[in-house]
Amino acid sequence: MAEATPGLRIVLHQHTKERARAPVSVSSHADRDRVVEVFRNALSRPESPENFALQAVQEAIKPQKQTVLIQDENQTLENALRTLLQELVSAAVQSGERIVQYGQSIDNEDAVGQIPRLLDIVLYLCERGHVEGGMVFQLLEDLTEMSTVKDCKEVFAYIERKQDILGKQELFGRGKLVMLRTCNQLLRRLSKANDVVFCGRILMFLAHFFPLTERSAVNMKGVFNTSNETKYEKDAPEGVSVDFNFYKTFWSLQEHFCNPASSTLAPSKWQKFVSSFTVVLDTFEAQPLSEDDGNVNNLEQEEAAFSIKYLTSSKLMGLELRDPSFRRHILVQCLILFDYLKSPGKNDKDGPSEGMKEEIGACEERVKKLLEITPPKGKEFLQSIDHILQREKNWVWWKRDGCPAFEKQPVERKALQDGARKRKPRWRLGNRELSQLWKWADQNLNALTDPQRVRTPSVAEYWKPLAEDMDDSAGIEAEYHHKNNRVYCWKGLRFSARQDLEGFSRFTDHGIEGVVPPDLLPPEVRSKYHAKPSERNKRAKKEDEQKNMATQQPEDNQAANTAVETDGGGNGGDLEDAAPESQKQSPEMELGQEAAQSEVETGEVEAKDDIEMKGEDEATTADDPEVESDPPGKM
């Protein structure tokens, strides 16, 4: 031990020297009081905190670095500031003044109290990064715990004013959980019936303070507030005129509204809910509200005295049924329940059954009709509720997908070197996307061997949609036919010109519908656009014959008149006059012979094409009166 003692003394002596070189740490009460006194004096300075805040920290802590405190120094400063805050609150309570207004100068109206002044100094230091960012949040939490509910309203008003600074990224990351804990503790202390406005302020602040993608503000598991229980009378009191069975049925619906998941777990519970809800809907429909009921209960005046709970006394049941706001409250609860039941779950098994979906749809339709006829402004109210429920569905889908972030980080552009000029890229097809699409086949080797990469459809395949339009049995309206699409017709004509010249030639006679291959058309449509060649020849020859006969008939009549005039004016035995007359009649005889010969040739051709048609043509030729009045027969 004698040898160990000097060694121990040396170690202690070395440790003492090391501590002498290091900055003096504030660990004793005296040093803490010194830091408190430095900041107490700083509170009395009238200038802005940016002029003296950092100087006060350097004077109180003597940090190793000039502008930033290390971890131990931050902890020391935080303990000292929390002690100063506690002393200021105690002094304000003893003096009977409001906490936020304690120490405020009476002469200067713009002056603030000492506690808001202290918070401003710490907030400036946290914002500039001189101290740890979560220090101001810790002071705010301590202040709300030491204040009454009345003082907490003023403290929270200070938080609302500094919301933009507290929400900065450098402060939010270090103090968001502390702020969430502070607000939740406040909500637990407040009354849900008497402090509704203050609770709403806290919830609105949290909604703005935390980003939309913050998971701490999202009920990911869909947990229900089962502690919000609605108590009602179980036994019928004496002297109540209302139907007590309906009273119990009506208020028993709140058990299903409180925990909707329990209604779908057991079929018996769901059937009980449907039967009870049907009774309530029948009662509402049997007792419709008039416009006078809506005018008596002015909803705009009730907004100031709105309560989240209704009285459940059986004596008030008759009055509540005639209240439009009460009826709307119950019906909106039903729509929220149905919207939850219809929302998709993580698995298909979590959703309602087919029978349940039908019952939900029928009940939902009845509820919407009741809301629409409930005065005042029933249609506008129903539209607003539908809009809110639609937004709620988007919220549910977003939570199911894992709350993906809406914000996109900006793309950081690389800084150009000094003297370098940024060259604008040139794209072959005008922009990057089209050029990349053009090069896609070259970059993907598998695309080059794909048979579907470059493929021209066949004529039958391309004209198949138009053939379906031409079929009357399909029942396709004319305005939806493919022939109205000019691009489709133009492409089809190009394909037919390359692959089907015969069909392409029919475009002149029958239009675009004549180009369609006959194999695609039904028989009745095919006969209209695609007749046999023999039939076409017969029709053409008949038309030519009719034209020739119509031209020949005036010439025969003229020749007959000339012959009559010659016989009446000359001598019958004069050979010289008879010779010219015979010469005049000889051309007519030749025309008759040519006509007869052409008829014979036509009959031979028609006999080869169709035997039946030949018989019809010969009968027509035998009955033709022009053939009987042939000039040679007259001579």
C-alpha positions in Angstrom: 0.0 0.0 0.0 2.9 2.3 0.7 4.1 1.9 -2.9 0.6 2.3 -4.3 -0.2 5.5 -2.6 2.4 7.7 -4.4 1.1 6.2 -7.7 -2.4 7.2 -6.8 -1.3 10.7 -5.9 0.4 11.0 -9.2 -2.8 10.0 -11.1 -4.8 12.5 -9.1 -2.2 15.2 -9.7 -2.2 14.6 -13.5 -6.0 14.7 -13.6 -5.9 18.0 -11.7 -3.6 19.5 -14.3 -5.8 18.3 -17.2 -8.8 19.9 -15.6 -6.8 23.1 -15.1 -6.2 23.2 -18.9 -9.8 22.5 -19.8 -12.5 25.2 -19.6 -14.2 25.6 -16.3 -17.4 23.5 -16.3 -20.5 24.7 -14.5 -21.3 21.9 -12.1 -21.8 23.5 -8.7 -24.8 25.5 -7.5 -22.7 28.6 -7.3 -21.8 28.4 -11.0 -25.4 27.6 -12.0 -26.5 30.7 -10.0 -23.9 32.8 -11.8 -25.3 31.7 -15.3 -28.8 32.4 -14.0 -27.8 35.8 -12.9 -26.1 36.6 -16.3 -29.3 35.8 -18.2 -31.5 37.6 -15.6 -29.6 40.7 -16.3 -29.8 40.1 -20.1 -33.7 40.1 -19.8 -33.6 43.7 -18.7 -31.8 44.9 -21.8 -34.2 46.7 -24.2 -32.4 45.9 -27.5 -33.0 43.0 -29.8 -31.7 39.5 -28.7 -29.4 39.3 -31.7 -27.3 42.1 -30.2 -26.5 40.5 -26.8 -27.7 36.8 -26.8 -24.4 35.3 -28.0 -22.4 37.6 -25.7 -24.4 36.5 -22.7 -23.7 32.8 -23.5 -20.0 33.4 -23.8 -20.0 35.3 -20.6 -21.9 32.6 -18.7 -20.4 29.4 -20.1 -17.0 30.5 -21.5 -17.3 27.8 -24.3 -14.4 26.1 -26.0 -15.6 27.4 -29.3 -16.7 30.9 -29.8 -20.0 30.4 -31.5 -21.1 26.8 -30.9 -21.5 24.9 -27.6 -20.5 21.3 -27.2 -22.8 18.7 -25.6 -21.8 19.2 -21.9 -22.0 22.9 -22.3 -25.5 22.7 -23.8 -26.7 20.5 -21.0 -25.3 22.9 -18.4 -26.9 25.9 -20.1 -30.2 24.1 -20.4 -30.3 23.2 -16.7 -29.5 26.8 -15.8 -32.2 28.2 -18.1 -34.9 25.8 -16.8 -34.0 26.9 -13.3 -34.4 30.6 -14.3 -37.8 29.8 -15.9 -39.0 28.1 -12.8 -38.0 31.1 -10.6 -39.8 33.5 -12.9 -43.0 31.4 -12.8 -42.9 31.2 -9.1 -42.4 35.0 -8.8 -45.3 35.6 -11.1 -47.6 33.3 -9.1 -46.6 35.0 -5.8 -47.2 38.4 -7.2 -50.6 37.4 -8.6 -49.7 38.5 -12.1 -50.3 36.6 -15.3 -47.3 34.4 -16.2 -46.8 35.8 -19.7 -47.2 39.4 -18.5 -44.9 39.2 -15.5 -42.2 41.8 -15.5 -43.8 43.8 -18.3 -43.2 47.6 -18.2 -46.2 49.7 -17.6 -44.8 52.7 -19.4 -43.9 50.9 -22.6 -46.9 49.2 -24.2 -44.7 47.4 -26.7 -42.6 45.7 -24.0 -43.1 42.0 -23.3 -42.9 40.1 -20.1 -39.7 38.5 -18.8 -40.8 34.9 -19.7 -41.5 35.7 -23.4 -38.3 37.7 -23.4 -36.3 34.6 -22.2 -38.0 32.4 -24.8 -37.1 34.9 -27.5 -33.4 34.9 -26.5 -33.3 31.1 -26.5 -35.2 30.8 -29.7 -32.7 33.2 -31.4 -29.8 31.1 -30.2 -31.4 27.9 -31.4 -32.3 29.4 -34.8 -28.7 30.6 -35.3 -27.2 27.2 -34.2 -25.3 28.6 -31.2 -27.0 26.1 -28.9 -28.8 22.8 -29.2 -32.0 23.2 -31.3 -34.3 21.3 -28.9 -33.6 23.6 -25.9 -36.5 26.0 -26.7 -38.9 23.1 -27.0 -37.9 21.9 -23.6 -38.5 25.3 -22.0 -42.0 25.5 -23.6 -42.9 22.0 -22.2 -41.8 23.1 -18.7 -43.7 26.3 -19.0 -47.0 24.6 -20.0 -46.6 22.1 -17.1 -46.1 24.9 -14.6 -49.0 27.0 -15.9 -52.7 26.8 -15.3 -55.2 26.2 -18.2 -55.9 29.9 -18.4 -52.2 30.8 -18.6 -51.6 27.9 -21.1 -53.8 29.7 -23.6 -51.4 32.7 -23.6 -48.4 30.4 -23.8 -49.9 28.6 -26.7 -50.6 31.9 -28.4 -46.9 32.6 -28.2 -46.2 29.2 -29.8 -48.6 30.0 -32.6 -46.9 33.3 -33.3 -43.5 31.6 -33.5 -44.8 28.6 -35.6 -42.8 29.5 -38.7 -39.5 29.7 -36.8 -40.2 26.5 -34.8 -41.1 24.7 -37.9 -37.7 25.3 -39.6 -35.8 22.1 -40.5 -32.9 22.7 -38.1 -35.3 23.1 -35.2 -38.1 20.8 -36.2 -35.9 17.7 -36.3 -34.7 18.1 -32.8 -37.9 19.2 -31.1 -40.8 17.7 -32.9 -41.3 14.9 -30.4 -41.1 17.3 -27.5 -43.7 19.6 -29.1 -46.0 16.6 -29.8 -45.7 15.5 -26.2 -46.4 19.0 -25.0 -49.6 19.3 -27.1 -50.8 15.8 -26.1 -50.4 16.7 -22.4 -52.4 19.9 -22.9 -55.2 18.0 -24.7 -55.4 15.6 -21.7 -55.7 18.4 -19.3 -58.5 20.2 -21.2 -62.2 19.5 -21.0 -63.7 18.2 -24.3 -67.0 19.9 -23.4 -65.8 23.3 -22.1 -62.5 23.9 -23.9 -63.6 22.8 -27.4 -62.1 25.9 -29.1 -58.7 25.5 -27.4 -58.6 21.8 -28.3 -59.3 22.8 -31.9 -56.5 25.4 -31.8 -54.0 22.7 -30.7 -55.1 20.2 -33.3 -54.9 22.9 -36.0 -51.4 23.8 -34.9 -50.3 20.2 -35.0 -51.8 19.8 -38.5 -49.8 22.8 -39.7 -46.6 22.2 -37.7 -46.1 18.6 -38.8 -45.8 17.8 -42.5 -48.5 15.8 -44.2 -46.3 12.7 -44.5 -45.3 12.7 -40.7 -46.3 9.2 -39.5 -46.6 10.4 -35.9 -49.7 12.3 -36.9 -51.3 9.4 -38.7 -53.5 6.7 -37.2 -51.8 3.9 -39.2 -53.4 1.0 -37.4 -56.9 2.6 -37.5 -57.4 2.4 -33.8 -60.8 3.6 -32.6 -61.5 5.7 -29.5 -63.6 3.1 -27.6 -63.4 5.2 -24.4 -65.9 7.6 -25.9 -68.9 5.7 -24.6 -72.5 7.0 -24.9 -74.5 6.3 -21.7 -78.3 6.1 -21.8 -81.1 4.8 -19.7 -81.5 1.0 -19.5 -84.9 1.0 -17.7 -88.0 2.9 -18.6 -88.7 5.8 -16.1 -92.2 6.6 -15.0 -94.2 9.3 -16.8 -92.4 9.1 -20.1 -94.7 9.2 -23.1 -92.0 8.2 -25.7 -91.7 4.7 -26.9 -88.9 3.3 -24.7 -88.1 0.4 -27.0 -87.4 2.9 -29.8 -85.3 4.9 -27.3 -83.1 2.0 -26.5 -82.9 0.9 -30.2 -81.9 4.4 -31.2 -79.1 5.0 -28.7 -77.8 1.4 -29.1 -76.5 2.5 -32.5 -73.8 4.5 -30.8 -72.1 1.2 -29.7 -71.6 0.4 -33.4 -70.5 3.9 -34.3 -67.9 3.8 -31.5 -66.2 0.7 -32.8 -67.3 -0.1 -36.4 -64.9 -3.0 -36.7 -66.8 -5.0 -34.1 -70.0 -4.8 -36.3 -68.4 -6.8 -39.1 -66.6 -9.5 -37.1 -69.7 -11.4 -36.1 -72.7 -11.8 -38.5 -75.1 -11.6 -35.5 -73.9 -8.1 -34.6 -74.3 -6.9 -38.1 -77.8 -8.2 -38.4 -78.7 -6.6 -35.1 -77.3 -3.3 -36.3 -79.2 -3.5 -39.6 -82.5 -4.3 -37.9 -82.0 -1.4 -35.4 -81.0 1.0 -38.1 -84.0 0.1 -40.2 -86.3 1.0 -37.4 -84.6 4.4 -37.0 -84.8 5.1 -40.7 -88.5 4.1 -40.8 -89.2 6.5 -38.0 -87.3 9.4 -39.7 -89.2 8.8 -42.9 -92.6 8.6 -41.1 -91.9 11.9 -39.4 -90.4 14.2 -42.1 -89.3 17.7 -41.1 -90.9 20.8 -42.7 -89.3 24.1 -43.6 -90.8 25.6 -40.4 -88.8 23.2 -38.3 -85.6 24.2 -40.1 -86.3 27.9 -39.6 -87.1 27.5 -35.9 -83.8 25.7 -35.3 -81.4 28.1 -36.9 -78.2 26.1 -37.5 -76.1 29.2 -38.1 -76.8 30.4 -34.5 -76.1 26.9 -33.1 -72.5 27.0 -34.4 -71.5 29.2 -31.5 -72.8 26.7 -28.9 -72.0 23.5 -30.8 -71.4 20.4 -28.6 -69.9 17.1 -29.6 -72.3 15.2 -27.3 -76.1 15.2 -27.2 -78.2 14.6 -24.1 -79.5 11.0 -23.9 -82.5 11.6 -21.6 -85.6 9.8 -22.6 -87.6 12.9 -21.8 -85.9 14.8 -24.6 -86.4 12.1 -27.3 -89.4 13.8 -28.8 -87.7 17.2 -29.1 -84.5 15.7 -30.5 -86.4 13.9 -33.3 -87.8 17.3 -34.4 -84.3 18.9 -34.4 -82.7 19.1 -37.9 -79.2 19.3 -36.6 -79.7 16.3 -34.3 -81.1 14.2 -37.2 -78.2 15.3 -39.5 -75.7 14.3 -36.8 -77.1 10.8 -36.7 -77.3 10.3 -40.4 -73.8 11.6 -41.0 -72.5 9.1 -38.5 -74.2 6.4 -40.5 -72.5 7.6 -43.7 -69.1 7.6 -42.0 -69.7 4.0 -40.8 -70.7 2.8 -44.3 -67.7 4.6 -45.8 -65.4 2.8 -43.4 -67.0 -0.6 -44.1 -66.7 -0.1 -47.9 -63.1 1.1 -47.7 -60.7 -1.6 -48.9 -58.6 -3.5 -46.4 -55.1 -4.8 -46.7 -56.5 -8.2 -47.7 -59.6 -9.2 -49.7 -60.9 -11.1 -46.7 -61.1 -7.8 -44.7 -63.8 -6.4 -46.9 -67.5 -6.9 -46.5 -69.3 -9.8 -48.1 -71.6 -9.5 -51.1 -74.7 -9.7 -49.0 -73.4 -7.0 -46.7 -72.5 -4.8 -49.6 -76.1 -4.9 -50.9 -77.5 -4.0 -47.5 -75.0 -1.2 -47.1 -75.9 0.2 -50.5 -79.7 0.1 -49.8 -79.3 1.8 -46.4 -76.9 4.4 -47.7 -79.4 5.4 -50.4 -82.1 5.9 -47.9 -79.8 8.0 -45.7 -78.9 10.3 -48.5 -82.5 10.8 -49.4 -83.3 11.8 -45.8 -80.4 14.2 -45.7 -81.6 15.8 -49.0 -85.1 16.4 -47.7 -83.9 17.6 -44.2 -84.2 21.4 -44.0 -82.6 23.8 -44.4 -80.5 23.5 -47.6 -80.6 19.7 -47.6 -79.1 19.3 -51.1 -76.1 21.6 -50.4 -75.4 19.8 -47.1 -75.4 16.4 -48.8 -73.0 17.6 -51.5 -70.6 18.9 -48.9 -70.7 15.6 -47.0 -70.1 13.6 -50.2 -67.1 15.8 -51.0 -65.6 15.3 -47.5 -66.1 11.5 -47.6 -64.4 11.4 -51.1 -61.4 13.2 -49.7 -61.4 10.8 -46.8 -61.1 7.9 -49.2 -58.0 9.4 -50.7 -56.6 9.8 -47.2 -57.2 6.1 -46.5 -55.6 5.0 -49.8 -52.5 7.1 -49.0 -52.2 5.5 -45.6 -52.5 2.0 -47.1 -49.6 2.8 -49.4 -47.3 3.6 -46.5 -47.7 7.4 -46.5 -45.4 8.2 -49.5 -43.9 11.7 -49.4 -45.6 14.3 -51.5 -42.6 16.6 -51.6 -39.9 16.0 -54.1 -36.3 17.1 -53.3 -35.0 19.6 -55.8 -32.4 18.3 -58.2 -29.0 19.7 -57.4 -27.2 21.1 -60.4 -23.5 20.7 -60.5 -21.6 24.0 -60.4 -19.8 24.8 -63.6 -16.1 25.4 -63.5 -14.8 28.9 -63.9 -14.7 30.0 -67.5 -16.7 27.0 -68.7 -19.7 27.6 -70.9 -22.8 25.5 -70.6 -23.5 23.9 -73.9 -27.1 23.4 -74.8 -27.8 19.8 -75.7 -29.1 19.1 -79.2 -31.6 16.4 -79.7 -32.3 14.7 -82.9 -36.0 14.9 -82.7 -36.4 18.1 -80.8 -36.4 16.9 -77.2 -34.9 14.2 -75.0 -38.0 11.9 -74.7 -38.6 11.6 -78.4 -34.9 11.0 -79.2 -34.7 8.3 -76.5 -37.8 6.7 -77.9 -36.2 6.7 -81.4 -33.0 5.1 -80.1 -34.8 2.5 -78.0 -34.8 -0.2 -80.7 -31.1 0.3 -81.4 -30.2 0.0 -77.7 -32.4 -3.0 -77.0 -31.1 -6.0 -79.0 -34.2 -8.1 -78.2 -36.4 -5.6 -79.8 -34.6 -6.1 -83.2 -35.6 -9.8 -83.3 -39.2 -9.2 -82.1 -41.5 -10.2 -85.0 -44.1 -7.7 -83.8 -41.7 -4.8 -84.0 -42.5 -3.8 -87.6 -45.5 -5.6 -88.9 -48.0 -4.7 -91.6 -51.4 -6.2 -91.1 -53.1 -8.1 -93.9 -56.0 -6.6 -95.9 -58.6 -9.0 -94.3 -57.3 -8.2 -90.8 -57.3 -4.4 -91.4 -60.8 -4.2 -92.9 -62.4 -6.5 -90.4 -63.7 -3.6 -88.1 -65.4 -2.0 -91.1 -66.9 -5.3 -92.2 -68.5 -5.6 -88.8 -69.9 -2.1 -89.1 -71.5 -3.0 -92.5 -73.4 -5.9 -90.9 -76.9 -4.7 -89.9 -77.3 -7.4 -87.3 -74.4 -5.9 -85.3 -76.5 -2.9 -84.6 -73.7 -0.4 -84.8 -74.8 3.2 -85.3 -73.7 5.0 -88.4 -71.9 7.8 -86.5 -69.5 5.2 -85.0 -68.6 3.4 -88.2 -65.0 3.3 -89.2 -65.7 4.7 -92.6 -66.0 8.1 -90.9 -62.4 8.0 -89.8 -60.4 9.5 -92.6 -57.0 8.3 -91.3 -58.3 4.7 -91.1 -59.7 4.8 -94.7 -56.5 6.4 -96.0 -54.3 3.7 -94.5 -56.7 0.9 -95.7 -56.5 2.2 -99.3 -52.7 2.1 -99.1 -52.8 -1.5 -97.9 -55.3 -2.5 -100.6 -53.3 -0.8 -103.3 -50.3 -2.9 -102.4 -52.0 -6.2 -101.6 -55.5 -6.3 -103.3 -55.7 -4.4 -106.6 -59.0 -5.9 -107.5 -60.6 -4.6 -104.2 -58.8 -1.2 -104.7 -60.5 -0.9 -108.1 -64.0 -1.2 -106.5 -63.4 2.1 -104.7 -64.5 4.1 -107.8 -67.9 2.4 -108.0 -68.8 1.6 -104.4 -66.7 3.9 -102.3 -64.7 2.7 -99.3 -67.2 -0.1 -98.4 -66.5 -1.7 -101.8 -62.8 -2.2 -100.9 -63.7 -4.6 -98.1 -62.9 -8.3 -99.1 -66.1 -10.3 -99.8 -65.0 -13.1 -97.4 -65.6 -10.7 -94.5 -69.1 -9.7 -95.4 -72.4 -11.5 -94.8 -74.3 -12.8 -97.9 -76.9 -10.0 -98.1 -74.2 -7.3 -98.0 -71.8 -9.2 -100.3 -74.4 -9.4 -103.1 -74.8 -5.6 -103.0 -71.1 -4.7 -103.4 -69.7 -7.9 -105.0 -71.9 -9.2 -108.0 -70.8 -12.0 -110.4 -69.0 -11.0 -113.6 -71.7 -12.7 -115.8 -74.5 -10.6 -114.2 -72.5 -7.5 -114.7 -72.0 -8.2 -118.4 -75.7 -8.9 -118.8 -76.7 -5.7 -117.2 -74.2 -3.7 -119.4 -75.4 -5.4 -122.6 -79.0 -4.8 -121.8 -78.3 -1.1 -121.3 -76.4 -0.9 -124.6 -79.3 -2.6 -126.5 -81.8 -0.3 -125.1 -79.7 2.7 -126.1 -79.3 1.3 -129.7 -83.0 0.5 -130.1 -83.9 4.0 -128.9 -81.6 5.5 -131.5 -82.8 3.2 -134.4 -86.6 3.8 -133.9 -86.5 7.5 -135.2 -84.5 6.5 -138.3 -87.0 3.7 -139.3 -89.9 6.1 -139.0 -88.1 8.7 -141.2 -87.4 6.1 -143.9 -91.0 4.9 -143.9 -92.3 8.4 -144.4 -89.9 9.0 -147.3 -91.1 5.8 -149.1 -94.8 6.9 -148.9 -94.0 10.3 -150.4 -92.1 8.7 -153.3 -95.0 6.2 -154.2 -97.6 9.0 -154.3 -95.6 11.5 -156.5 -94.1 9.3 -159.4 -95.1 6.6 -162.0 -95.2 3.0 -160.9 -93.5 1.7 -164.2 -90.7 4.2 -164.4 -87.5 2.2 -163.8 -85.3 5.2 -163.5 -87.3 6.5 -160.6 -87.6 3.1 -159.1 -83.8 2.5 -159.2 -83.0 5.5 -156.9 -85.8 4.5 -154.6 -84.4 1.0 -154.3 -81.0 2.6 -153.7 -82.5 4.8 -150.9 -84.0 1.7 -149.3 -80.9 -0.5 -149.5 -79.0 1.3 -146.6 -82.0 0.6 -144.4 -82.0 -3.0 -145.3 -78.3 -3.2 -144.5 -79.0 -1.7 -141.1 -81.7 -4.2 -140.4 -79.4 -7.1 -141.4 -76.6 -5.7 -139.1 -79.0 -5.4 -136.2 -80.2 -9.0 -136.8 -76.7 -10.2 -136.9 -75.8 -8.4 -133.7 -78.8 -9.9 -132.0 -77.7 -13.4 -133.0 -74.1 -12.8 -131.7 -75.5 -11.4 -128.5 -77.7 -14.4 -128.0 -74.7 -16.8 -128.5 -72.7 -15.0 -125.8 -75.5 -15.0 -123.4 -76.1 -18.7 -124.1 -72.6 -19.4 -123.0 -72.9 -17.4 -119.8 -76.3 -18.3 -118.7 -78.9 -20.5 -120.4 -81.9 -19.0 -118.6 -80.9 -15.5 -119.6 -80.7 -16.6 -123.2 -84.4 -17.7 -123.2 -85.5 -14.4 -121.8 -83.5 -12.4 -124.4 -85.0 -14.5 -127.3 -88.5 -14.0 -126.0 -87.9 -10.3 -125.8 -86.5 -10.2 -129.4 -89.6 -12.1 -130.7 -92.0 -9.7 -129.0 -90.1 -6.5 -130.0 -92.4 -4.4 -132.4 -89.4 -2.7 -134.0 -88.1 -5.9 -135.4 -91.5 -6.7 -137.0 -91.4 -3.3 -138.8 -88.2 -4.0 -140.6 -87.8 -2.1 -143.8 -87.2 -5.2 -146.0 -90.5 -6.7 -144.8 -92.3 -3.5 -145.9 -90.8 -3.8 -149.4 
